[in-house]
Amino acid sequence: MTDSKPRITIEYCTQCNWLLRSAWMAQELLQTFSDSLGEVSLIPGTGGIFQIRADGELVWERVRDAGFPGPKELKQRIRDRIDPQRDLGHLDRSSSEIKDKSESAG
């Protein structure tokens, strides 16, 4: 086992014009996990493919998971693979918890 940082790959369908969606998800991951990731790469494919992998392990697959991930779910799945103890702040809290905290602060 090495101490290298995780590698995320996003394979997307060029025929389906999913480049922008894939680039946006890559940007979200880079912004959230900045120094924790070694690489985020976009891999063009065809045939409706949309898969996200962390060090080769499938994290999201469009058909299996019935669509595309939202940023919250994607970040939580990546976090669970690369750094399970990491707190994602507001992403890990339910909307009722956030509302309760804002009401008690006011």
C-alpha positions as CSV (number, residue, x, y, z in Angstrom):
1,M,0.0,0.0,0.0
2,T,1.4,3.4,-0.9
3,D,0.7,6.8,0.5
4,S,-0.3,8.2,-2.9
5,K,-3.5,10.3,-3.1
6,P,-6.6,8.9,-4.6
7,R,-7.3,9.1,-8.4
8,I,-10.9,9.9,-9.5
9,T,-12.0,9.2,-13.0
10,I,-15.2,10.3,-14.7
11,E,-16.0,8.5,-17.9
12,Y,-18.7,10.2,-19.9
13,C,-20.5,9.7,-23.2
14,T,-19.4,12.2,-25.9
15,Q,-22.4,11.2,-28.1
16,C,-24.7,12.3,-25.3
17,N,-22.9,15.7,-24.8
18,W,-22.1,15.0,-21.1
19,L,-18.7,16.8,-21.1
20,L,-20.0,19.9,-19.3
21,R,-21.8,17.8,-16.7
22,S,-18.6,15.8,-16.2
23,A,-16.4,18.8,-16.0
24,W,-18.8,20.4,-13.4
25,M,-18.7,17.3,-11.2
26,A,-14.9,17.3,-11.5
27,Q,-14.7,20.9,-10.4
28,E,-17.0,20.2,-7.5
29,L,-14.8,17.4,-6.3
30,L,-11.6,19.4,-6.8
31,Q,-13.0,22.3,-4.9
32,T,-14.2,20.2,-2.0
33,F,-11.3,17.7,-1.7
34,S,-8.5,20.0,-3.1
35,D,-5.4,18.6,-1.5
36,S,-6.8,15.2,-0.7
37,L,-7.0,14.1,-4.4
38,G,-4.0,13.2,-6.6
39,E,-6.0,13.5,-9.8
40,V,-9.4,14.0,-11.3
41,S,-9.6,12.9,-14.9
42,L,-12.2,13.0,-17.6
43,I,-12.4,10.1,-19.9
44,P,-14.4,10.4,-23.1
45,G,-16.5,7.4,-24.0
46,T,-19.6,6.4,-26.1
47,G,-22.7,4.4,-25.8
48,G,-24.3,6.3,-22.9
49,I,-21.6,5.6,-20.4
50,F,-21.3,7.6,-17.3
51,Q,-19.2,6.2,-14.5
52,I,-17.2,7.7,-11.7
53,R,-14.4,5.7,-10.0
54,A,-12.1,6.3,-7.1
55,D,-8.9,4.4,-7.5
56,G,-10.6,2.0,-10.0
57,E,-13.5,1.3,-7.6
58,L,-16.9,2.1,-9.1
59,V,-18.6,4.9,-7.1
60,W,-21.4,5.9,-9.5
61,E,-22.8,4.3,-12.6
62,R,-25.6,6.1,-14.4
63,V,-27.7,3.0,-15.3
64,R,-27.1,1.1,-12.0
65,D,-27.8,4.2,-9.9
66,A,-30.8,5.4,-12.0
67,G,-29.4,8.7,-13.3
68,F,-26.7,11.2,-12.4
69,P,-25.6,12.1,-8.9
70,G,-26.3,15.4,-7.3
71,P,-23.2,17.1,-5.8
72,K,-24.1,16.2,-2.2
73,E,-24.5,12.5,-2.9
74,L,-21.4,12.4,-5.1
75,K,-19.2,14.2,-2.5
76,Q,-20.5,11.9,0.2
77,R,-19.7,8.7,-1.8
78,I,-16.2,10.0,-2.7
79,R,-15.6,11.0,0.9
80,D,-16.8,7.5,2.1
81,R,-14.1,5.9,-0.2
82,I,-11.2,8.3,0.4
83,D,-11.6,9.7,3.9
84,P,-14.6,8.3,5.8
85,Q,-13.8,10.4,8.9
86,R,-13.9,13.7,7.0
87,D,-16.7,16.1,7.9
88,L,-18.3,17.7,4.9
89,G,-20.0,20.4,6.9
90,H,-23.4,21.4,5.8
91,L,-23.5,18.5,3.3
92,D,-23.6,16.0,6.2
93,R,-26.4,17.7,8.0
94,S,-30.1,17.4,7.2
95,S,-32.1,20.4,6.3
96,S,-34.0,20.2,9.6
97,E,-30.7,20.3,11.6
98,I,-29.5,23.4,9.7
99,K,-32.9,25.1,10.2
100,D,-32.8,24.2,14.0
101,K,-29.3,25.7,14.3
102,S,-30.2,28.9,12.5
103,E,-33.3,29.4,14.6
104,S,-31.4,28.9,17.9
105,A,-28.7,31.3,16.8
106,G,-31.2,34.0,16.0
